[in-house]
Amino acid sequence: MEKLEKEKIKKLPPKTKIYCGHEYTLQNSKFCITYDGENLNLIKKIQEIKEKLTKNKPTIPSTIEEELKNNIFLRSNNGKIKTNLNMNNSTSLVTFSKLRDLKDNF
């Protein structure tokens, strides 16, 4: 996701539904919590995902509002995330790129 695409997504109405083409929600959330461990919204979201999967229910769609609270890639400007990556002085784009590299090897 390029910076321009990320910024377009962030400007959509909060209730906009997000349908991804895969069911990797739990795995993606596990990656996010690795670098955003104090995110109470994300902790709650992971529990909800696990409950849905236990009941054989889909974990998608999501909403822009949920993604802005939970998706580490949309939060690459967050100070705590940058601190957890030892990237306090990095731009959002540099942090995003680092996260993308880390996710590829997660």
Gaussian input, Z-matrix of N, CA and C with variables (Angstrom, degrees):
# hf/3-21g

backbone

0 1
 N
 C     1     B1
 C     2     B2     1     A1
 N     3     B3     2     A2     1     D1
 C     4     B4     3     A3     2     D2
 C     5     B5     4     A4     3     D3
 N     6     B6     5     A5     4     D4
 C     7     B7     6     A6     5     D5
 C     8     B8     7     A7     6     D6
 N     9     B9     8     A8     7     D7
 C    10    B10     9     A9     8     D8
 C    11    B11    10    A10     9     D9
 N    12    B12    11    A11    10    D10
 C    13    B13    12    A12    11    D11
 C    14    B14    13    A13    12    D12
 N    15    B15    14    A14    13    D13
 C    16    B16    15    A15    14    D14
 C    17    B17    16    A16    15    D15
 N    18    B18    17    A17    16    D16
 C    19    B19    18    A18    17    D17
 C    20    B20    19    A19    18    D18
 N    21    B21    20    A20    19    D19
 C    22    B22    21    A21    20    D20
 C    23    B23    22    A22    21    D21
 N    24    B24    23    A23    22    D22
 C    25    B25    24    A24    23    D23
 C    26    B26    25    A25    24    D24
 N    27    B27    26    A26    25    D25
 C    28    B28    27    A27    26    D26
 C    29    B29    28    A28    27    D27
 N    30    B30    29    A29    28    D28
 C    31    B31    30    A30    29    D29
 C    32    B32    31    A31    30    D30
 N    33    B33    32    A32    31    D31
 C    34    B34    33    A33    32    D32
 C    35    B35    34    A34    33    D33
 N    36    B36    35    A35    34    D34
 C    37    B37    36    A36    35    D35
 C    38    B38    37    A37    36    D36
 N    39    B39    38    A38    37    D37
 C    40    B40    39    A39    38    D38
 C    41    B41    40    A40    39    D39
 N    42    B42    41    A41    40    D40
 C    43    B43    42    A42    41    D41
 C    44    B44    43    A43    42    D42
 N    45    B45    44    A44    43    D43
 C    46    B46    45    A45    44    D44
 C    47    B47    46    A46    45    D45
 N    48    B48    47    A47    46    D46
 C    49    B49    48    A48    47    D47
 C    50    B50    49    A49    48    D48
 N    51    B51    50    A50    49    D49
 C    52    B52    51    A51    50    D50
 C    53    B53    52    A52    51    D51
 N    54    B54    53    A53    52    D52
 C    55    B55    54    A54    53    D53
 C    56    B56    55    A55    54    D54
 N    57    B57    56    A56    55    D55
 C    58    B58    57    A57    56    D56
 C    59    B59    58    A58    57    D57
 N    60    B60    59    A59    58    D58
 C    61    B61    60    A60    59    D59
 C    62    B62    61    A61    60    D60
 N    63    B63    62    A62    61    D61
 C    64    B64    63    A63    62    D62
 C    65    B65    64    A64    63    D63
 N    66    B66    65    A65    64    D64
 C    67    B67    66    A66    65    D65
 C    68    B68    67    A67    66    D66
 N    69    B69    68    A68    67    D67
 C    70    B70    69    A69    68    D68
 C    71    B71    70    A70    69    D69
 N    72    B72    71    A71    70    D70
 C    73    B73    72    A72    71    D71
 C    74    B74    73    A73    72    D72
 N    75    B75    74    A74    73    D73
 C    76    B76    75    A75    74    D74
 C    77    B77    76    A76    75    D75
 N    78    B78    77    A77    76    D76
 C    79    B79    78    A78    77    D77
 C    80    B80    79    A79    78    D78
 N    81    B81    80    A80    79    D79
 C    82    B82    81    A81    80    D80
 C    83    B83    82    A82    81    D81
 N    84    B84    83    A83    82    D82
 C    85    B85    84    A84    83    D83
 C    86    B86    85    A85    84    D84
 N    87    B87    86    A86    85    D85
 C    88    B88    87    A87    86    D86
 C    89    B89    88    A88    87    D87
 N    90    B90    89    A89    88    D88
 C    91    B91    90    A90    89    D89
 C    92    B92    91    A91    90    D90
 N    93    B93    92    A92    91    D91
 C    94    B94    93    A93    92    D92
 C    95    B95    94    A94    93    D93
 N    96    B96    95    A95    94    D94
 C    97    B97    96    A96    95    D95
 C    98    B98    97    A97    96    D96
 N    99    B99    98    A98    97    D97
 C   100   B100    99    A99    98    D98
 C   101   B101   100   A100    99    D99
 N   102   B102   101   A101   100   D100
 C   103   B103   102   A102   101   D101
 C   104   B104   103   A103   102   D102
 N   105   B105   104   A104   103   D103
 C   106   B106   105   A105   104   D104
 C   107   B107   106   A106   105   D105
 N   108   B108   107   A107   106   D106
 C   109   B109   108   A108   107   D107
 C   110   B110   109   A109   108   D108
 N   111   B111   110   A110   109   D109
 C   112   B112   111   A111   110   D110
 C   113   B113   112   A112   111   D111
 N   114   B114   113   A113   112   D112
 C   115   B115   114   A114   113   D113
 C   116   B116   115   A115   114   D114
 N   117   B117   116   A116   115   D115
 C   118   B118   117   A117   116   D116
 C   119   B119   118   A118   117   D117
 N   120   B120   119   A119   118   D118
 C   121   B121   120   A120   119   D119
 C   122   B122   121   A121   120   D120
 N   123   B123   122   A122   121   D121
 C   124   B124   123   A123   122   D122
 C   125   B125   124   A124   123   D123
 N   126   B126   125   A125   124   D124
 C   127   B127   126   A126   125   D125
 C   128   B128   127   A127   126   D126
 N   129   B129   128   A128   127   D127
 C   130   B130   129   A129   128   D128
 C   131   B131   130   A130   129   D129
 N   132   B132   131   A131   130   D130
 C   133   B133   132   A132   131   D131
 C   134   B134   133   A133   132   D132
 N   135   B135   134   A134   133   D133
 C   136   B136   135   A135   134   D134
 C   137   B137   136   A136   135   D135
 N   138   B138   137   A137   136   D136
 C   139   B139   138   A138   137   D137
 C   140   B140   139   A139   138   D138
 N   141   B141   140   A140   139   D139
 C   142   B142   141   A141   140   D140
 C   143   B143   142   A142   141   D141
 N   144   B144   143   A143   142   D142
 C   145   B145   144   A144   143   D143
 C   146   B146   145   A145   144   D144
 N   147   B147   146   A146   145   D145
 C   148   B148   147   A147   146   D146
 C   149   B149   148   A148   147   D147
 N   150   B150   149   A149   148   D148
 C   151   B151   150   A150   149   D149
 C   152   B152   151   A151   150   D150
 N   153   B153   152   A152   151   D151
 C   154   B154   153   A153   152   D152
 C   155   B155   154   A154   153   D153
 N   156   B156   155   A155   154   D154
 C   157   B157   156   A156   155   D155
 C   158   B158   157   A157   156   D156
 N   159   B159   158   A158   157   D157
 C   160   B160   159   A159   158   D158
 C   161   B161   160   A160   159   D159
 N   162   B162   161   A161   160   D160
 C   163   B163   162   A162   161   D161
 C   164   B164   163   A163   162   D162
 N   165   B165   164   A164   163   D163
 C   166   B166   165   A165   164   D164
 C   167   B167   166   A166   165   D165
 N   168   B168   167   A167   166   D166
 C   169   B169   168   A168   167   D167
 C   170   B170   169   A169   168   D168
 N   171   B171   170   A170   169   D169
 C   172   B172   171   A171   170   D170
 C   173   B173   172   A172   171   D171
 N   174   B174   173   A173   172   D172
 C   175   B175   174   A174   173   D173
 C   176   B176   175   A175   174   D174
 N   177   B177   176   A176   175   D175
 C   178   B178   177   A177   176   D176
 C   179   B179   178   A178   177   D177
 N   180   B180   179   A179   178   D178
 C   181   B181   180   A180   179   D179
 C   182   B182   181   A181   180   D180
 N   183   B183   182   A182   181   D181
 C   184   B184   183   A183   182   D182
 C   185   B185   184   A184   183   D183
 N   186   B186   185   A185   184   D184
 C   187   B187   186   A186   185   D185
 C   188   B188   187   A187   186   D186
 N   189   B189   188   A188   187   D187
 C   190   B190   189   A189   188   D188
 C   191   B191   190   A190   189   D189
 N   192   B192   191   A191   190   D190
 C   193   B193   192   A192   191   D191
 C   194   B194   193   A193   192   D192
 N   195   B195   194   A194   193   D193
 C   196   B196   195   A195   194   D194
 C   197   B197   196   A196   195   D195
 N   198   B198   197   A197   196   D196
 C   199   B199   198   A198   197   D197
 C   200   B200   199   A199   198   D198
 N   201   B201   200   A200   199   D199
 C   202   B202   201   A201   200   D200
 C   203   B203   202   A202   201   D201
 N   204   B204   203   A203   202   D202
 C   205   B205   204   A204   203   D203
 C   206   B206   205   A205   204   D204
 N   207   B207   206   A206   205   D205
 C   208   B208   207   A207   206   D206
 C   209   B209   208   A208   207   D207
 N   210   B210   209   A209   208   D208
 C   211   B211   210   A210   209   D209
 C   212   B212   211   A211   210   D210
 N   213   B213   212   A212   211   D211
 C   214   B214   213   A213   212   D212
 C   215   B215   214   A214   213   D213
 N   216   B216   215   A215   214   D214
 C   217   B217   216   A216   215   D215
 C   218   B218   217   A217   216   D216
 N   219   B219   218   A218   217   D217
 C   220   B220   219   A219   218   D218
 C   221   B221   220   A220   219   D219
 N   222   B222   221   A221   220   D220
 C   223   B223   222   A222   221   D221
 C   224   B224   223   A223   222   D222
 N   225   B225   224   A224   223   D223
 C   226   B226   225   A225   224   D224
 C   227   B227   226   A226   225   D225
 N   228   B228   227   A227   226   D226
 C   229   B229   228   A228   227   D227
 C   230   B230   229   A229   228   D228
 N   231   B231   230   A230   229   D229
 C   232   B232   231   A231   230   D230
 C   233   B233   232   A232   231   D231
 N   234   B234   233   A233   232   D232
 C   235   B235   234   A234   233   D233
 C   236   B236   235   A235   234   D234
 N   237   B237   236   A236   235   D235
 C   238   B238   237   A237   236   D236
 C   239   B239   238   A238   237   D237
 N   240   B240   239   A239   238   D238
 C   241   B241   240   A240   239   D239
 C   242   B242   241   A241   240   D240
 N   243   B243   242   A242   241   D241
 C   244   B244   243   A243   242   D242
 C   245   B245   244   A244   243   D243
 N   246   B246   245   A245   244   D244
 C   247   B247   246   A246   245   D245
 C   248   B248   247   A247   246   D246
 N   249   B249   248   A248   247   D247
 C   250   B250   249   A249   248   D248
 C   251   B251   250   A250   249   D249
 N   252   B252   251   A251   250   D250
 C   253   B253   252   A252   251   D251
 C   254   B254   253   A253   252   D252
 N   255   B255   254   A254   253   D253
 C   256   B256   255   A255   254   D254
 C   257   B257   256   A256   255   D255
 N   258   B258   257   A257   256   D256
 C   259   B259   258   A258   257   D257
 C   260   B260   259   A259   258   D258
 N   261   B261   260   A260   259   D259
 C   262   B262   261   A261   260   D260
 C   263   B263   262   A262   261   D261
 N   264   B264   263   A263   262   D262
 C   265   B265   264   A264   263   D263
 C   266   B266   265   A265   264   D264
 N   267   B267   266   A266   265   D265
 C   268   B268   267   A267   266   D266
 C   269   B269   268   A268   267   D267
 N   270   B270   269   A269   268   D268
 C   271   B271   270   A270   269   D269
 C   272   B272   271   A271   270   D270
 N   273   B273   272   A272   271   D271
 C   274   B274   273   A273   272   D272
 C   275   B275   274   A274   273   D273
 N   276   B276   275   A275   274   D274
 C   277   B277   276   A276   275   D275
 C   278   B278   277   A277   276   D276
 N   279   B279   278   A278   277   D277
 C   280   B280   279   A279   278   D278
 C   281   B281   280   A280   279   D279
 N   282   B282   281   A281   280   D280
 C   283   B283   282   A282   281   D281
 C   284   B284   283   A283   282   D282
 N   285   B285   284   A284   283   D283
 C   286   B286   285   A285   284   D284
 C   287   B287   286   A286   285   D285
 N   288   B288   287   A287   286   D286
 C   289   B289   288   A288   287   D287
 C   290   B290   289   A289   288   D288
 N   291   B291   290   A290   289   D289
 C   292   B292   291   A291   290   D290
 C   293   B293   292   A292   291   D291
 N   294   B294   293   A293   292   D292
 C   295   B295   294   A294   293   D293
 C   296   B296   295   A295   294   D294
 N   297   B297   296   A296   295   D295
 C   298   B298   297   A297   296   D296
 C   299   B299   298   A298   297   D297
 N   300   B300   299   A299   298   D298
 C   301   B301   300   A300   299   D299
 C   302   B302   301   A301   300   D300
 N   303   B303   302   A302   301   D301
 C   304   B304   303   A303   302   D302
 C   305   B305   304   A304   303   D303
 N   306   B306   305   A305   304   D304
 C   307   B307   306   A306   305   D305
 C   308   B308   307   A307   306   D306
 N   309   B309   308   A308   307   D307
 C   310   B310   309   A309   308   D308
 C   311   B311   310   A310   309   D309
 N   312   B312   311   A311   310   D310
 C   313   B313   312   A312   311   D311
 C   314   B314   313   A313   312   D312
 N   315   B315   314   A314   313   D313
 C   316   B316   315   A315   314   D314
 C   317   B317   316   A316   315   D315

   B1=1.4473
   B2=1.5209
   B3=1.2794
   B4=1.4511
   B5=1.5204
   B6=1.3211
   B7=1.4649
   B8=1.5250
   B9=1.3389
   B10=1.4572
   B11=1.5273
   B12=1.3253
   B13=1.4605
   B14=1.5187
   B15=1.3303
   B16=1.4591
   B17=1.5263
   B18=1.3132
   B19=1.4623
   B20=1.5256
   B21=1.3191
   B22=1.4661
   B23=1.5234
   B24=1.3161
   B25=1.4607
   B26=1.5212
   B27=1.3107
   B28=1.4591
   B29=1.5314
   B30=1.3238
   B31=1.4633
   B32=1.5289
   B33=1.3345
   B34=1.4607
   B35=1.5273
   B36=1.3306
   B37=1.4650
   B38=1.5338
   B39=1.3224
   B40=1.4672
   B41=1.5340
   B42=1.2944
   B43=1.4729
   B44=1.5341
   B45=1.3232
   B46=1.4643
   B47=1.5186
   B48=1.3250
   B49=1.4574
   B50=1.5260
   B51=1.3290
   B52=1.4541
   B53=1.5256
   B54=1.3132
   B55=1.4546
   B56=1.5227
   B57=1.3213
   B58=1.4564
   B59=1.5307
   B60=1.2983
   B61=1.4517
   B62=1.5142
   B63=1.3219
   B64=1.4585
   B65=1.5240
   B66=1.3017
   B67=1.4620
   B68=1.5331
   B69=1.3242
   B70=1.4555
   B71=1.5255
   B72=1.3114
   B73=1.4549
   B74=1.5272
   B75=1.3163
   B76=1.4600
   B77=1.5229
   B78=1.3151
   B79=1.4656
   B80=1.5325
   B81=1.3177
   B82=1.4639
   B83=1.5229
   B84=1.3234
   B85=1.4628
   B86=1.5187
   B87=1.3221
   B88=1.4618
   B89=1.5288
   B90=1.3171
   B91=1.4636
   B92=1.5258
   B93=1.3216
   B94=1.4599
   B95=1.5316
   B96=1.3291
   B97=1.4658
   B98=1.5280
   B99=1.3254
   B100=1.4582
   B101=1.5262
   B102=1.3265
   B103=1.4655
   B104=1.5328
   B105=1.3309
   B106=1.4653
   B107=1.5301
   B108=1.3291
   B109=1.4526
   B110=1.5163
   B111=1.3125
   B112=1.4646
   B113=1.5289
   B114=1.3232
   B115=1.4573
   B116=1.5333
   B117=1.3302
   B118=1.4614
   B119=1.5257
   B120=1.3269
   B121=1.4631
   B122=1.5238
   B123=1.3133
   B124=1.4577
   B125=1.5301
   B126=1.2973
   B127=1.4675
   B128=1.5317
   B129=1.3241
   B130=1.4677
   B131=1.5218
   B132=1.3142
   B133=1.4663
   B134=1.5307
   B135=1.3188
   B136=1.4643
   B137=1.5264
   B138=1.3139
   B139=1.4690
   B140=1.5226
   B141=1.3336
   B142=1.4669
   B143=1.5287
   B144=1.3216
   B145=1.4615
   B146=1.5301
   B147=1.3203
   B148=1.4716
   B149=1.5247
   B150=1.3316
   B151=1.4658
   B152=1.5292
   B153=1.3289
   B154=1.4669
   B155=1.5260
   B156=1.3180
   B157=1.4582
   B158=1.5291
   B159=1.3341
   B160=1.4646
   B161=1.5262
   B162=1.3284
   B163=1.4627
   B164=1.5331
   B165=1.3434
   B166=1.4686
   B167=1.5305
   B168=1.3194
   B169=1.4653
   B170=1.5209
   B171=1.3236
   B172=1.4717
   B173=1.5230
   B174=1.3112
   B175=1.4645
   B176=1.5176
   B177=1.3059
   B178=1.4485
   B179=1.5257
   B180=1.3082
   B181=1.4574
   B182=1.5214
   B183=1.3066
   B184=1.4525
   B185=1.5281
   B186=1.3136
   B187=1.4684
   B188=1.5253
   B189=1.2974
   B190=1.4724
   B191=1.5240
   B192=1.3144
   B193=1.4655
   B194=1.5297
   B195=1.3439
   B196=1.4586
   B197=1.5269
   B198=1.3096
   B199=1.4652
   B200=1.5244
   B201=1.3259
   B202=1.4627
   B203=1.5322
   B204=1.3150
   B205=1.4651
   B206=1.5205
   B207=1.3295
   B208=1.4573
   B209=1.5211
   B210=1.3008
   B211=1.4599
   B212=1.5252
   B213=1.3069
   B214=1.4668
   B215=1.5283
   B216=1.3299
   B217=1.4637
   B218=1.5255
   B219=1.3155
   B220=1.4660
   B221=1.5251
   B222=1.3264
   B223=1.4651
   B224=1.5268
   B225=1.3203
   B226=1.4655
   B227=1.5302
   B228=1.3230
   B229=1.4662
   B230=1.5329
   B231=1.3305
   B232=1.4558
   B233=1.5273
   B234=1.3167
   B235=1.4633
   B236=1.5208
   B237=1.3277
   B238=1.4672
   B239=1.5206
   B240=1.3174
   B241=1.4686
   B242=1.5213
   B243=1.3246
   B244=1.4691
   B245=1.5332
   B246=1.3209
   B247=1.4603
   B248=1.5271
   B249=1.3226
   B250=1.4656
   B251=1.5251
   B252=1.3128
   B253=1.4651
   B254=1.5292
   B255=1.3279
   B256=1.4683
   B257=1.5232
   B258=1.3249
   B259=1.4640
   B260=1.5263
   B261=1.3275
   B262=1.4657
   B263=1.5202
   B264=1.3040
   B265=1.4640
   B266=1.5217
   B267=1.3226
   B268=1.4571
   B269=1.5276
   B270=1.3052
   B271=1.4586
   B272=1.5249
   B273=1.2971
   B274=1.4565
   B275=1.5262
   B276=1.3140
   B277=1.4632
   B278=1.5296
   B279=1.3238
   B280=1.4616
   B281=1.5286
   B282=1.3191
   B283=1.4642
   B284=1.5191
   B285=1.3109
   B286=1.4591
   B287=1.5339
   B288=1.3037
   B289=1.4692
   B290=1.5246
   B291=1.3181
   B292=1.4611
   B293=1.5257
   B294=1.3215
   B295=1.4556
   B296=1.5254
   B297=1.3181
   B298=1.4737
   B299=1.5214
   B300=1.3270
   B301=1.4612
   B302=1.5333
   B303=1.3120
   B304=1.4611
   B305=1.5309
   B306=1.3280
   B307=1.4656
   B308=1.5212
   B309=1.3184
   B310=1.4642
   B311=1.5184
   B312=1.3206
   B313=1.4567
   B314=1.5272
   B315=1.3295
   B316=1.4668
   B317=1.5253
   A1=107.72
   A2=116.68
   A3=120.14
   A4=110.02
   A5=114.98
   A6=120.44
   A7=111.24
   A8=117.32
   A9=120.84
   A10=110.70
   A11=117.36
   A12=120.78
   A13=110.87
   A14=116.47
   A15=121.17
   A16=109.87
   A17=117.56
   A18=120.88
   A19=111.27
   A20=118.15
   A21=121.02
   A22=110.18
   A23=115.83
   A24=120.55
   A25=110.52
   A26=117.59
   A27=121.75
   A28=112.57
   A29=117.48
   A30=120.94
   A31=113.67
   A32=117.56
   A33=120.02
   A34=109.99
   A35=117.34
   A36=119.98
   A37=110.80
   A38=117.97
   A39=122.02
   A40=114.88
   A41=117.98
   A42=121.06
   A43=112.67
   A44=117.90
   A45=121.04
   A46=109.15
   A47=116.41
   A48=120.80
   A49=110.26
   A50=114.19
   A51=122.32
   A52=107.90
   A53=115.90
   A54=121.88
   A55=107.76
   A56=116.22
   A57=118.84
   A58=108.08
   A59=115.78
   A60=120.68
   A61=113.58
   A62=118.27
   A63=121.37
   A64=109.53
   A65=115.93
   A66=121.27
   A67=108.78
   A68=114.89
   A69=121.40
   A70=111.62
   A71=116.33
   A72=120.67
   A73=112.64
   A74=117.52
   A75=119.67
   A76=110.86
   A77=117.27
   A78=120.64
   A79=110.80
   A80=117.22
   A81=120.54
   A82=110.83
   A83=116.77
   A84=120.55
   A85=111.40
   A86=116.80
   A87=120.50
   A88=110.79
   A89=116.41
   A90=119.56
   A91=109.43
   A92=117.01
   A93=121.27
   A94=111.83
   A95=117.16
   A96=120.04
   A97=110.86
   A98=117.79
   A99=121.74
   A100=111.33
   A101=116.64
   A102=121.56
   A103=112.97
   A104=116.28
   A105=121.51
   A106=108.87
   A107=115.57
   A108=123.03
   A109=116.99
   A110=117.80
   A111=121.07
   A112=112.73
   A113=116.68
   A114=121.62
   A115=109.23
   A116=116.36
   A117=121.36
   A118=112.35
   A119=117.37
   A120=120.66
   A121=110.24
   A122=115.99
   A123=121.11
   A124=111.01
   A125=117.34
   A126=121.10
   A127=109.86
   A128=116.00
   A129=120.79
   A130=110.69
   A131=117.14
   A132=122.18
   A133=110.59
   A134=117.90
   A135=121.15
   A136=110.17
   A137=116.95
   A138=120.12
   A139=110.70
   A140=116.98
   A141=121.10
   A142=110.69
   A143=117.14
   A144=121.91
   A145=109.77
   A146=116.85
   A147=120.97
   A148=111.22
   A149=116.65
   A150=120.35
   A151=110.91
   A152=116.81
   A153=120.31
   A154=110.97
   A155=117.39
   A156=120.67
   A157=111.36
   A158=116.97
   A159=121.19
   A160=111.06
   A161=116.16
   A162=121.77
   A163=112.23
   A164=116.02
   A165=122.09
   A166=112.50
   A167=115.70
   A168=121.31
   A169=108.89
   A170=117.33
   A171=119.74
   A172=111.53
   A173=116.10
   A174=121.05
   A175=111.71
   A176=116.70
   A177=122.17
   A178=108.18
   A179=119.33
   A180=126.85
   A181=112.70
   A182=113.41
   A183=123.36
   A184=106.08
   A185=116.72
   A186=120.31
   A187=108.84
   A188=115.87
   A189=120.51
   A190=109.48
   A191=116.59
   A192=121.05
   A193=111.00
   A194=116.65
   A195=120.12
   A196=111.76
   A197=116.33
   A198=120.71
   A199=111.32
   A200=116.94
   A201=120.11
   A202=111.62
   A203=116.77
   A204=121.23
   A205=112.47
   A206=117.00
   A207=120.80
   A208=116.22
   A209=118.17
   A210=121.64
   A211=110.10
   A212=115.98
   A213=121.71
   A214=112.18
   A215=116.45
   A216=119.85
   A217=111.47
   A218=117.10
   A219=120.91
   A220=111.71
   A221=116.59
   A222=122.32
   A223=111.03
   A224=117.57
   A225=121.01
   A226=113.24
   A227=117.01
   A228=120.33
   A229=111.91
   A230=117.35
   A231=122.84
   A232=110.82
   A233=116.51
   A234=122.25
   A235=114.21
   A236=117.69
   A237=120.38
   A238=111.35
   A239=115.40
   A240=119.43
   A241=109.77
   A242=116.26
   A243=119.96
   A244=111.02
   A245=116.58
   A246=120.35
   A247=110.54
   A248=116.68
   A249=120.81
   A250=112.27
   A251=116.63
   A252=121.88
   A253=111.94
   A254=117.15
   A255=122.40
   A256=111.40
   A257=115.00
   A258=121.98
   A259=111.26
   A260=117.10
   A261=121.40
   A262=114.25
   A263=118.05
   A264=120.70
   A265=113.66
   A266=116.95
   A267=120.97
   A268=111.57
   A269=115.20
   A270=120.07
   A271=108.91
   A272=115.59
   A273=121.27
   A274=110.71
   A275=117.31
   A276=121.67
   A277=111.60
   A278=117.64
   A279=121.01
   A280=109.80
   A281=116.75
   A282=121.13
   A283=110.32
   A284=116.75
   A285=122.13
   A286=110.31
   A287=116.45
   A288=121.09
   A289=111.33
   A290=116.74
   A291=121.13
   A292=110.39
   A293=116.82
   A294=120.91
   A295=111.34
   A296=115.99
   A297=120.39
   A298=109.91
   A299=117.50
   A300=121.05
   A301=110.40
   A302=116.71
   A303=120.73
   A304=111.10
   A305=116.98
   A306=120.99
   A307=110.39
   A308=117.65
   A309=120.74
   A310=111.90
   A311=117.44
   A312=121.53
   A313=113.17
   A314=116.58
   A315=121.21
   A316=110.63
   D1=118.90
   D2=179.22
   D3=-78.71
   D4=163.23
   D5=-177.38
   D6=-56.09
   D7=-44.91
   D8=-178.47
   D9=-60.86
   D10=-43.80
   D11=178.39
   D12=-63.09
   D13=-42.72
   D14=-179.62
   D15=-60.63
   D16=-43.34
   D17=-179.21
   D18=-67.93
   D19=-34.92
   D20=176.38
   D21=-63.68
   D22=-45.12
   D23=-179.68
   D24=-60.78
   D25=-43.08
   D26=-177.13
   D27=-63.78
   D28=-21.46
   D29=-178.04
   D30=-90.87
   D31=-5.55
   D32=178.70
   D33=-67.92
   D34=156.60
   D35=178.02
   D36=-56.87
   D37=141.41
   D38=-175.55
   D39=-55.34
   D40=-32.10
   D41=-177.39
   D42=-86.30
   D43=1.96
   D44=177.67
   D45=-59.28
   D46=129.11
   D47=-179.13
   D48=-83.47
   D49=142.24
   D50=179.61
   D51=-114.09
   D52=119.86
   D53=175.68
   D54=-113.83
   D55=113.14
   D56=176.41
   D57=-92.64
   D58=163.48
   D59=-176.66
   D60=-89.95
   D61=16.95
   D62=-178.47
   D63=-152.16
   D64=165.62
   D65=179.90
   D66=-113.10
   D67=65.83
   D68=178.76
   D69=-108.12
   D70=20.36
   D71=-171.85
   D72=-57.39
   D73=-44.78
   D74=-178.88
   D75=-66.88
   D76=-46.24
   D77=-179.95
   D78=-61.69
   D79=-42.78
   D80=178.64
   D81=-63.79
   D82=-39.52
   D83=178.98
   D84=-66.56
   D85=-36.55
   D86=176.49
   D87=-62.86
   D88=-38.52
   D89=175.95
   D90=-63.99
   D91=-48.24
   D92=-177.55
   D93=-58.74
   D94=-42.31
   D95=-176.65
   D96=-68.02
   D97=-23.85
   D98=178.22
   D99=-59.31
   D100=-36.41
   D101=-177.12
   D102=-112.91
   D103=2.39
   D104=-178.38
   D105=-140.09
   D106=46.14
   D107=-171.00
   D108=-63.54
   D109=-18.79
   D110=-179.88
   D111=-95.05
   D112=3.92
   D113=-176.92
   D114=-77.15
   D115=100.05
   D116=-177.82
   D117=-63.06
   D118=-33.37
   D119=176.78
   D120=-63.09
   D121=-42.14
   D122=-179.46
   D123=-68.63
   D124=-39.88
   D125=177.28
   D126=-59.42
   D127=-44.51
   D128=178.13
   D129=-65.13
   D130=-41.60
   D131=-179.76
   D132=-61.77
   D133=-41.68
   D134=179.16
   D135=-62.04
   D136=-41.51
   D137=177.56
   D138=-62.29
   D139=-42.59
   D140=178.71
   D141=-63.15
   D142=-41.31
   D143=178.90
   D144=-61.42
   D145=-47.16
   D146=-179.88
   D147=-60.59
   D148=-41.49
   D149=179.10
   D150=-63.55
   D151=-42.99
   D152=178.60
   D153=-63.35
   D154=-44.55
   D155=-179.13
   D156=-64.37
   D157=-37.12
   D158=177.24
   D159=-60.42
   D160=-32.67
   D161=-179.63
   D162=-93.91
   D163=10.67
   D164=-178.69
   D165=57.54
   D166=36.70
   D167=177.95
   D168=-105.39
   D169=150.36
   D170=177.91
   D171=-69.67
   D172=149.74
   D173=178.60
   D174=-97.39
   D175=0.55
   D176=177.99
   D177=-119.36
   D178=152.71
   D179=12.12
   D180=-83.15
   D181=167.10
   D182=171.86
   D183=-111.26
   D184=-175.11
   D185=174.49
   D186=-128.29
   D187=162.07
   D188=175.54
   D189=-56.03
   D190=-42.96
   D191=-179.94
   D192=-56.76
   D193=-47.03
   D194=178.74
   D195=-64.30
   D196=-42.61
   D197=-178.67
   D198=-64.01
   D199=-38.95
   D200=179.20
   D201=-65.78
   D202=-26.56
   D203=178.56
   D204=-86.20
   D205=-28.31
   D206=-167.98
   D207=-119.15
   D208=-27.30
   D209=-173.44
   D210=-83.48
   D211=111.63
   D212=-174.84
   D213=-59.87
   D214=-29.09
   D215=-179.44
   D216=-70.43
   D217=-29.78
   D218=176.36
   D219=-85.83
   D220=-3.71
   D221=-178.69
   D222=-118.13
   D223=23.83
   D224=-174.73
   D225=-67.02
   D226=-6.20
   D227=175.40
   D228=-95.04
   D229=0.72
   D230=-177.10
   D231=-72.55
   D232=130.28
   D233=-177.13
   D234=-61.55
   D235=-40.22
   D236=-179.61
   D237=-66.39
   D238=-39.77
   D239=177.72
   D240=-63.83
   D241=-44.98
   D242=178.26
   D243=-60.57
   D244=-41.12
   D245=178.02
   D246=-62.50
   D247=-43.97
   D248=-179.84
   D249=-63.18
   D250=-24.10
   D251=178.47
   D252=-96.79
   D253=0.16
   D254=-173.57
   D255=56.98
   D256=44.92
   D257=-177.36
   D258=-130.98
   D259=38.80
   D260=-174.48
   D261=-54.07
   D262=-34.53
   D263=-175.94
   D264=-97.62
   D265=9.41
   D266=-178.27
   D267=-83.74
   D268=153.58
   D269=173.52
   D270=-73.88
   D271=164.85
   D272=177.11
   D273=-58.77
   D274=-39.89
   D275=-179.21
   D276=-65.87
   D277=-42.29
   D278=178.49
   D279=-65.28
   D280=-42.11
   D281=177.50
   D282=-62.78
   D283=-44.75
   D284=177.63
   D285=-57.05
   D286=-46.48
   D287=-179.40
   D288=-61.71
   D289=-41.23
   D290=177.53
   D291=-63.12
   D292=-44.35
   D293=177.96
   D294=-60.56
   D295=-41.05
   D296=179.18
   D297=-61.71
   D298=-43.33
   D299=178.41
   D300=-63.10
   D301=-43.23
   D302=179.85
   D303=-64.08
   D304=-39.68
   D305=-179.61
   D306=-65.89
   D307=-36.50
   D308=179.91
   D309=-62.27
   D310=-23.27
   D311=-178.52
   D312=-113.61
   D313=17.42
   D314=-176.18
   D315=-83.03

